[in-house]
Amino acid sequence: MKRHAWIITPIFLVILQACIPAPTQPVTPTSTPAPVATQIPTSTPPATLTPSPTLAPTATLTLTPVLLPVYASTRDQPVNCRFGPGIVFEVVDGLQPRQTAQVTGRTIDNMWWYVQDPNNPGGTCWVFSAAVDMTGDTGLLPVVGAPPVTVDKLEVSVDPPRISVACTAFPQYFLFTGNITANGPTVVKWHWELSTGEVTSDETLIFEQAGTQTVQKSFVVYNPNDYWTQIHITGPNEMVQQANFVANCSP
């Protein structure tokens, strides 16, 4: 019996040893990384803004259309060239048959053309559109207004221009005649003036169209002398025309 217990004992020890857990290896503590210092941002001066350079505007190319000349040509008959656009204006020149004139303007209704007078360098006048043939684009012509009407001619005469009478024959009467010509429809204001200092009141003449109107006035003189009389136009423009006359006497 004792022999059997000795054999079992070693086996038991082996089993017992196997059941005892192996000693735990000591754990080496890992090193904790040093804390990273937090970098405090320093104040940065504000950035200086540099203005962008101003770009100079580039020139814009403007295309100007080339205007070709416009011409008016007469046909087989001469054509009147008038001071203004209408038959109420004075005829200042004429275009001969088959003559050409450059057109520089028009009325708003295209009834009259404003032309350079080919017979008078630097002069202008108006022709009736139906009386001429056109060359060129008339739609590009500027609209031109009628010119201001004026008294463009004034004549004064005295009848008789000279007398020789007995000194006892005074007073003597003289007839003064004035011819007033306007180049279009207008109202003319005028009066007579005499070298003796006499001045008549203003009078008016109505011109419905270009033309000449005649006015007359009788004056009396009381002594022999050299005299003058004149018509003074005050509207639409100012003009003066004078005539001289003589009154002589013998005892």
Buried (B, 14 or more C-beta within 10 A) or exposed (E): EEEEEEEEEEEEEEEEEEEEEEEEEEEEEEEEEEEEEEEEEEEEEEEEEEEEEEEEEEEEEEEEEEEEEBBBBBEEEBBBBBBBBBEBBBEBBBBEEEBBBBBBBBBEEEEBBBBBBBBEEEEBBBBBBEBBEBBBEBEEBEEBEBBEBBBBBBBBBBEEEEBEEEEEEBEBEBEBBBBBBBBBBBEBBBBBBBBBEEEBEEEEBEBEBBBEEEBEBEBEBEEBEEBBBBBBBBBBBEBEBEBBBBBEBEE
